[in-house]
Amino acid sequence: MNKPACIGVFDSGVGGLTVLRALRTRMPGARLMYVADSAHAPYGDRPDAFLLERSRLITRFLIEQGARLIVVACNTATAAAISTLRAQFDLPFVGIEPGIKPALARSQARRVGVLATPATLRSAKFRALLRAHAASAEAVLQPCPGLADAVERGDLKAPDLLSLIRQFCAPLREAGCDTVVLGCTHYPLLAEQIQAELGPQVHLLDTAEPVARQTARLWRHPVDPPFEPPRLYTNGNTAVLRRMAHLCGQHDASVHEWAANPS
């Protein structure tokens, strides 16, 4: 690989920008490249075989662009594909998963809510995580079909999106959850709206920062600034990706069309 070493990050769409933001805060000198597979978003209702195919294709593209470490900034893709990716490609991978353990440690009521895609909640990886850490507490699992897709449309104030948030938060509020895990990288973009529905006494837990810490531990290349701003690629709407990047404080990031095989 002749291209400068970079950290590759990918998600089904714009949600992983919250992870990119945490990476820049933790590693301000690192080169970063991001792929939004928005033409196939959301991943939450896709079969595992499809997710693995997309994850392999994106991984190859990122490696061609100089990636020496890849962050799978998607709970659903992590659950479906990261084990195979680690076996197939000779570079480190960092995945993301709902923060059940830290949420339980923080919860005084021992009642934790989890907002996530249906695919994440039914995955074997998530179920194993739940068995390992939630034996002595109640976990209220709330699938959120359609929520990531609504975020991908780019209007975080849209009435249909706000209606979905109200619908999905109601069971957690009624159950008395005092800590709620944002189990999809899209959901931190909605933190303000979710907080308003649950109330100020509920703590929202985002797992982007632990992912950034693990990435920094594994990175073996220079991170001395100045390096160029992140390069963002999408096979969807570039205007949406640019707008969401601005919302995540990535005003200097460059946005590019990505013409990977849309099969």
Helices and strands as residue ranges (DSSP letters): E 6-11, H 17-26, E 32-36, G 38-40, H 48-64, E 67-72, H 75-88, E 93-94, H 100-106, E 111-116, H 118-122, H 124-133, E 138-143, H 147-152, H 159-175, E 179-182, G 187-190, H 191-198, E 203-205, H 208-218, E 231-234, H 238-247, E 254-257
